Amino acid sequence: MAFEFKSLLSATATTKAEPFSGYPPYHFVGGNIDEPTVPVEALANAVGKVIRTEGHNLAKYGLNSGPQGHLPLRKFICDCLKKRSEIAVKPEEVLLTSGSLQAMDLVNQTLLSEGDVVLLEAANYAGTLTRLDAIGVEYVGVELDSDGMRMDLLDRALSELAKAGRKPKYVYTIPTIQNPTGSVMPVERRLEMLTLAKAYNIPIFEDDCYADLTFSGERPAAIYALDNDQRVVYCGTFSKTIAPALRVGYLVAPWQLMSHILPLKTDAGSGALEQMVLAEYLPGNFDDHVCDLLPVLKAKADALCLALDEHFGASVAYEKPVGGIYLWVTLPENVDTDRLFQAALDQGVAINPGSQWTVDGSANKHRMRLCFGHPSIDNIRKGVAKLADVCFEEFGVPFRSGNIERG
Ligand SMILES: Cc1ncc(COP(=O)(O)O)c(C=O)c1O
């Protein structure tokens, strides 16, 4: 009989994973990117070059750069942030992490305790919400419009918390191509957020994971760049531009906070070979790579919108994406996307149900997030057609002539 671990599990080991059973044929789930756009040849050359010229540095934890990660990559990130986001920082204010998820964990570990409260966009990245749940942190959702988090509602939420004698630990925001709504917050609103943060004396945690993926190539200055009193913590990643499986993200914070974050990164450094390869590949190639990537993603976004229009017609509402890899879709109220999720999966179509991507899950069961980054255009077309069939079977939506009313 196998040894029984169940009775030994700690209080944090409450959830149970299922073994990986492969990807479904129509995969609209997760933050995965387009496989053909991974710059395989150039990365292969970079691997060969760095391993031959700098490979012996792998003998040391942290290479020659210490605990914050490979210095040449941190220097590249500083140059890139200056050029693209108007952020002026030094390599000492950058920490390389195992994806921006580790950056998020470190910020949370540094600032949050059970019972704390934070504010965030009411539709949000599920990975952010589950992390806060796991720490026992309460989150207040602030509704968005097409320009991102609404500042009148943020003001109201802050004022209500203040009246209740509660001070939030931070405002978490994804201002540039918000996940899942795809909104981009204009500069004026970013400045308003800073003004509110100042008035209530709280920090802002800016997650700029998709910042390089606006289809126009233009983006507003980062909130970090607009801040003048060091109240913003920032994270970014190469997951959405180069490859998520590399697990290279970064955290940017003023040294007064960074100095408290560093002792909490207890993994002896994130993967060094990936950092060395990116430091070799990115300086001469990043801009061109992103430039090539944007039309590919835009074509996929267009294909998804077209397929939804064709197969769901007026039964769906969405804002046409201006960047990124997601579409946030609203269906008629009688559609329960938790149920649709299972029925669609049985037919090989994976979607993200709205309940998991919102603070008020029960009010958003008729919404879903579709990732167009991963499936090919052909699979986008076929997958949406299949999804419409399943949705019709389950809910009588989309309306088709001869439609019977269904629950
Ligand atoms: C808003 C947001 N933040 C962070 C992450 C995590 O990305 P990474 O692969 O850099 O850990 C994601 C991934 O989808 C995301 O959507």
The ligand as a MOL file (V3000), in Angstrom:
LIG
                    3D

  0  0  0     0  0            999 V3000
M  V30 BEGIN CTAB
M  V30 COUNTS 16 16 0 0 0
M  V30 BEGIN ATOM
M  V30 1 C -1.5690 40.4640 -15.5600 0
M  V30 2 C -0.5750 39.3660 -15.4970 0
M  V30 3 N 0.4440 39.4570 -14.6340 0
M  V30 4 C 1.3570 38.4930 -14.5430 0
M  V30 5 C 1.2910 37.3580 -15.3260 0
M  V30 6 C 2.3410 36.2960 -15.1630 0
M  V30 7 O 3.2430 36.2930 -16.1900 0
M  V30 8 P 4.6800 35.6130 -16.1060 0
M  V30 9 O 4.7010 34.5610 -17.1300 0
M  V30 10 O 5.6370 36.7200 -16.3590 0
M  V30 11 O 4.8600 35.0580 -14.7230 0
M  V30 12 C 0.2590 37.2050 -16.2430 0
M  V30 13 C 0.1680 36.0030 -17.0960 0
M  V30 14 O -0.7310 35.7570 -17.8420 0
M  V30 15 C -0.7030 38.2480 -16.3260 0
M  V30 16 O -1.7220 38.1880 -17.1900 0
M  V30 END ATOM
M  V30 BEGIN BOND
M  V30 1 1 1 2
M  V30 2 1 2 3
M  V30 3 2 2 15
M  V30 4 2 3 4
M  V30 5 1 4 5
M  V30 6 1 5 6
M  V30 7 2 5 12
M  V30 8 1 6 7
M  V30 9 1 7 8
M  V30 10 2 8 9
M  V30 11 1 8 10
M  V30 12 1 8 11
M  V30 13 1 12 13
M  V30 14 1 12 15
M  V30 15 2 13 14
M  V30 16 1 15 16
M  V30 END BOND
M  V30 END CTAB
M  END
